Structure formats: C-alpha cells, structure tokens
Amino acid sequence: MIILGLNAFHGDSSACLVRDGKLIAAAEEERFRRIKHWAGFPAQAIAYVLREAGVTLADVDVVAYNQDSRANMLRKLAFVARTRPNPGFVLDRLRNRGKRASIPDFLAHEVGPGFKGVMAPIEHHLAHLSSAFHVSPFRDATVISVDGFGDFSSAAWARGSESRIDIEGRVFFPHSLGVFYQALTQYLGFPHYGDEYKVMGLAPYGAPTQVDKLRDIVKLKNDGSFALNLRYFRHHKEGVPYQWDGGIPMVGDLFSGALEALLGPRRGKDEQLRQSHRDLARSVQAIYEEAFFHLLDTVQPRHGTTSIALAGGCANNSVANGKIRRRTAYTRVYVQSAAGDAGGAIGAAFAHWHAAGNARSFVMDHAYWGPSAPEVAITALLTERAPAITEAGCTISHFEDEAALCDHTASAIADGKVIGWFQGRMEWGPRALGNRSILGDPRRADMKDILNLKIKRRESFRPFAPSVLAEGVADWFEEDDTVPFMMQVFQIREDKRARIPAVTHIDGSGRLQTVHAATNPRYHRLIAAFCDMTGVPMVLNTSFNENEPVVCEPHEALDCFLRTRMDLLVIGDWIIERTST
C-alpha cells in the first residue's frame, strides 16, 4: 500500500510518502517555495516525495490528511449556538473546510492526473499522536499532543500500545496552551507565525516576576487539563484574520485589550527589548511549564509507563521537554523532528496504515527524508559557476578521501572559520541536523557574534546549538540520552561550560543534537576529527540559511555562501574556500 500523507492549507504545509508501513520521503513545502512556514497546498513537496519513491499519483492508494471536518461536530454546533460568534469566524472555518474537500482537484491541477485512490481525513490530534507514537521506539507509552487548534481541540492525551492509540481526554476550543503562548508572543512584539521560539530563547534572561498575573490567564483543572480566562482573548468570538491560502501564513492578534490592561502596553515590533520584556518571557515559559507538567503528572500514574511521546506545535518547546526526566516519573522521551503541523502529514499516513490493523515495522531514528543532490549535479554546478566563484576570491578543491575532507573541515572550524555544510538528504522538520548546517567552533566566546555579523543577522539573545557525538554526551551534559532531533535542552556540566561558551546558554543549558555514526556517518566523522584536534566532542550547529528557509538545493547553498561571509562551503566531496574577504 502506498499512502501519500499531507498537511495542507495550514502553516508548514508538507507531504510524505509511506510504502507498506515505512517512511520513504518527507518534506515541507517552504523548502521548495523559499517562503518560511509556507501555507497552502504542498504541490512541490508532493511532486518530490513521488519522485523519491519512484511512483506517480496513479500508484497512490490513499491520500491521508491531518484534518477531519466531521470530528467533534456536536461540540462545534453547541459552541456556535451558545456563543453566537462573529460571522467572519464561522465563514473562515467553512472556507478552510471547503479547500480540504477539494484536495483531489488540487492534486489534478497542481501535481497531475491519475489519482484514483481513497481520500482519508484523519482527525488533527490523532494525526499528531500517531506522528509521535507510531514512529517512536516505544511499544507502550503515554502519548500527548498540545498545539494551537485543530478540529476544534487543542490537546489530546492517550495510551499507545503496539499499534493502538487510545485517546483518553482532550482540551476543546476555545481553550489552548498554544494560543496562550502565541498571544503572549504577539504581545511581546514578535508578530510572525512561528515566533514562539524567540520567547523561549529570551526567557532565560529574565525572572518570573509576572507569574501571578499570568495565573489569572491559565487555569489548571483537576483532570490534568487547563482552561483560558477568555476575557484576555479574542479568537473565540471575533473574526481573527488568518491566511492559509498560499505564501506566508498570517495570524491576527489573538489577545484582547484586557491583556494590555493587565500587563501594560504591548511591545512595538521595533521597540528595544527591556528587562520587563525578558521577565515576561520567563513568566510565560514558567506558566506553560506549570500547565504542561500538571498534565504529565496527572496522566502518568494512570498509565504507569515511564515512556512518553510528544507532538503538536508545543512539543517544539525544547526547554520544557528537556526537564521531563527531572520533573516527572517519565524516563524516556521521544519527540520526532517535525513535531508541529508539518508532522501531521506523517501522522495522517501512519494513523491510516495502523487503523487497518497493520503491525508496526518502522522507527524514525533520523531526520534525513528530504531531497539529496547527486555528486554529478554538484560537479556540474561548480563547473558552471567556477568563473563567478573564482571572481569572488574563492578556490575550489575536490576530495576523493572522506577522512581528508573531514580533517580539513575540522581544522578550519578549530581555526575559528565559519563553515557551510551541505551533505546527503535534507532534514525533515525545522532543525538543521548536520546535512544543511552552518558550523562553528563552540569554544569561541565570540562565535555567536561572528555568526550574527557574517550570516544570520538575528536577535543577539537567540542561542546556537551543539551537535555532540552520542558517545560524548554523558561527559559534557548532566543527562545522558539520545536526542537526535534537537528537541530537548539539557544542562551542560558546570565544569564544562567555560570550555564551550558559544553553545552554552545564559542558564548553563544547551539544546543538543546527539550524532550517531549509524545514522549520519560523515557528520559523525567530522565531529570526531574536531574532537581529536581539540578534545571537545561537538561543534556549533545552526541552520544553513540567511533569513529564509533552510537551503534545499546545491545552488541555494552556493548562493547563500557567496552572498554572506562564510569562510568555507563543504558541498558533497567539494570544498569552496574563501581566500579573500
């Protein structure tokens, strides 16, 4: 059976292909459109996964997508009857429902003819739960999804056992931890879709001085769930503008005037960050963690399992995820690399596969499910662009020996140079995990400033991450676990923090990626070479981009290298090295 999984007409539009219960390919539409968080129909991602699998639409048996307009229908009707929301609120949701009903037409018009299979709508949070549990290494686990909204709910918790997911509870619209975090992100002057990670990065610079006020906004309930004080929000009664038609996703203000009455005027987009903003960010993170751990602590005794799998947009909160082992009875944590709505494509596909009674036969232990570039294509690109590369003051070298390529690159990192690293298949999810990465020396206290000056041009408070050899984690971090997708933050051992200041956050933590020789042998070999030279088993890793989606194709990597001030570009078996600045 061939299943095409989709997240369509929402932010982080995406597609995947599952054949006989195994993932073959997955990618987000933004990587092809070159527009961050692209929302709409993922036509180019679909075309890619079909090519990667060597099939056409005529070969696809099922199109599964992570939305079912029939789900929770009685609750929807009761809400409309009880609250009589603004007509724009209702019309927006009806339009979105109509688009999903037209997926076969979009396939025919934007991808091609031939699909004669079955359409399978999968309830939004079931897709999230499946995207976490069905690809995890666990056979028995608590499974939790927390996000903004989907199919009229914002959270669900379940027991996963073998191929079954039994949902035990939900939080329904209009109550949502995701909406709480997004609304406060907007209030703090970060208006773009997906900016919540900036608040998470800002939080360690503040103190939780506003927690008492925020507890009036988020209320914890005895069953482990939570509720919003709706006077501070407008999403439940007004037509908050949403844009999912194609292009950059847009969400209007979610908070009401009551929030400004409680906390004072919102921060302007270009207003300088003050300590009060840092304190509020810390308080927002603290309230999120209170609600998150309240849910985990309530569910865990009922299940008795010590394994947990997480999904939904809030599962990208790597700070909270990294505290689970310290603050709960769970000892094993799994968060796949595209935990947010993009991952719903995988969840929809696997939910349909397992609903048919099929046993589990796949574990996602790496994120390399996107396009790759054959060496012949890289060679052709560099041959064609050689005059421009030379004119830019760069040399081009080919390495037939991988060890020599890794040693040369590791030596450049140790010399303080900034490296563009383009290898193998592109990562699935928002993190660069060693195939589309920019690398630097974690020992340099000035490396963050160098990266922001040369390439990233982003807020100074945002941290960079360490990619660490899996076998070196215990010596450098206070916890030892596999974190292949950079979805958890651990405390760096106190005696090691001064040695790696570029990847040590202000609170002594680091958002690590564990690198395994079995899943990314070349990246592992590079870090091992750097460790042999320096005694440090990690490199600084950030995404290969410049205020754009992570690079996908070789020419995008080369263009990014040439227009920034990176020192080296390692692309396949080639190294382009800047000899003049």
Buried (B, 14 or more C-beta within 10 A) or exposed (E): BBBBBBBBBBBBBBBBBBBEBEBBBBBBBBBBBBBBBBBBBBBBBBBBBBEBBEBBBEBBBBBBBBBBBEBBEEBBEEBEEEEEBBEEBBEBBEEBBEBBEBBEEBBBEBBBEEBEBEBBBBBBBBBBBBBBBBBBEBEBBBBBBBBBBBBBBBBBBBBBBEBEBEBBBBBBBBBBBBBBBBBBBBBBBBBBBBBBBBBBBBBBBBEBBBBEBBBEBBEBBEEBBBBBBBBBBBBBBBBBEBBBBBEBBBBBBBBBEBBEEBBEEBBEEEEEBEEBBBBBBBBBBBBBBBBBBBBBBBBBEEBEBBBBBBBBBBBBBBBBBBBBBEEBBBEBBBBBBBBBBBBBBBBBBBBBBBBEEBEBEBBBBBBBBBBBBEEEBBBEBBEEBEEEBEEBEBEBEEBEEEEEBBBBBBEBBBEBBBBBBBBBBBBBBBBBBBBBBBBBBBBBEEBBEBBBEBBBEBEEBBBBBBBBBBBBBEEBBBBBBBBBBBBBBBBBBEEBBEBBBBBBBEBBBBBBBBBBBEBBEBBBBBBBBBBEBBEBBBBBBBBBBBEBBBBBBBBBBBBBBBEBBBBBBBBBBBBBBBEEE
